C-alpha cells in the first residue's frame, strides 16, 4: 500500500484520479440573479 495503490488516498493523488477515498471539491452554490418580472402595460 503506497503510491502505486489505486485504492488509497495517496495512490489516487499520484495517479491523479478521484473516488470515494478522494472526493473532488464540489462547486459552491453561486447566487443567480433572479429574473425580473416585467409588467405589462
Helices and strands as residue ranges (DSSP letters): H 9-15
